Amino acid sequence: MPKKRKRDGLYWRKDRKAWWVSYINAQGRRVRKPAPDAQSHDEAGTFRADERRQVREQRKLKPGEVLACRDSFADVADKYLAYQKPRLQAKSYQRESGIVADLKKFFFGQLAEITSSQVSDFVTARLGKVSKGSVRKELVALKHLFRLACGEWKLLPRGANPCLDVTAPKVHDERTQHLSPDQFRRVLAASPEPMKPIFALLTATGMRRSELLGCKWKYIDGTRILLPTSKNDEPKEIHLNGFAQRVLASITPEEPKPDDLLFPDVTPEAVSMAFHRVCEILSISDIRLHDLRHTFATWLRQRGTELDVIASQLGHRDLRMTKRYARIAAEQVRSAVAGLDALLLPAEAEPEGQQRQILPEPPALSHPFVTAGEQADVANSVTALESWRPRRDLNPCYRRERAMS
């Protein structure tokens, strides 16, 4: 009689050189998976026992309930980065990795043990070290992580999100700085020759620095630039005016290659530094390279362009972002407010010794049921001290009752 094999759900895989476990999950399906960091048969058995205990707890759950997560915050944070990597651009993912690294330094232990008080303490502690904008971005990443844990990943119950009651700090960093046409001409005149077309195109098109420096000749289609992707990870269409077309014509080589960049030998840092030096020479303070994009939007808005048109050129999906960029100059507001003088001030000068009347005369009261004589009596009594009280004789029902009696 052949010897009966011991089936304890543990086995060693020679091809993987690791212990594997086998068990039935809560849905009744066979699961085979490696036992991480198991160096012996006993360690693999301990891992399998933990997995089977979770299965028994899952079978006791009611519909809609989830099993309490025993994963550490660091493990879930790594899972979050793996989730975000294929969904973000390289630069955005690098920034997200830095934020997660700061979160790991503050939150340790199990994910289910994090409370709203700890999240609030994290916000308070970070406000003393970094700007409000940075704290807001970190809190947004933390909220996204817990939304995934409570929703898509089913690691926590939906009501166990500790970030729901934590308010992000308000940030008022909306810049309104932009160049005037005279300042723009002075900047172009004082700029180095390699930087002149860059500054001109940034102002004439409203493009971002990364979009212009990453633009290739094959993206140019007549009077427009068709970018395959932008900051929002969506295609973008940029229309070119006559000034921008002349600038492109001045830098176009004789035989441009489709895959060549418009500015192949220019780095983003060099462009920003050159613009900063030019503004220092011209004594133009508090102006950054990105303010050329503000300048483009502000000039369009001053000419009466609608916000949705500006948003289409800038590549904004939300009009609130366009309102931030498309500022109206203070001179326009001042002239618009001064235009009310024609309505507020009298057209003729008042005689000397006579006090100017600021408010108009109160109009005579009218009512479809009031006779001309009664209307004259009411007009004469408007300036009386007790004129605010309602007159019973103006009520047609009251007069009708008097006539019937």
Salt bridges, closest charged atoms under 4 A:
ASP8 OD2 - HIS41 NE2 2.94
ASP15 OD2 - ARG13 NH2 2.73
ASP42 OD1 - HIS41 ND1 3.97
ASP50 OD1 - ARG53 NH1 2.95
GLU51 OE1 - LYS33 NZ 3.79
GLU57 OE2 - ARG70 NH2 3.45
ASP78 OD1 - LYS104 NZ 2.42
ASP102 OD2 - ARG126 NH2 3.59
GLU138 OE2 - ARG126 NH2 2.72
GLU174 OE1 - ARG327 NH2 2.52
GLU193 OE2 - LYS196 NZ 3.03
GLU211 OE2 - ARG208 NH1 2.63
GLU211 OE1 - LYS236 NZ 2.90
ASP221 OD2 - ARG224 NH2 3.11
GLU234 OE2 - ARG317 NH1 3.22
GLU237 OE2 - ARG224 NH1 2.96
GLU237 OE2 - HIS239 NE2 3.50
ASP259 OD1 - LYS218 NZ 2.93
GLU280 OE2 - HIS276 NE2 3.07
ASP286 OD1 - ARG175 NH1 3.41
ASP291 OD2 - ARG175 NH2 2.68
ASP291 OD1 - HIS294 ND1 3.47
ASP318 OD2 - ARG320 NH2 2.70
ASP393 OD2 - ARG391 NH2 2.42
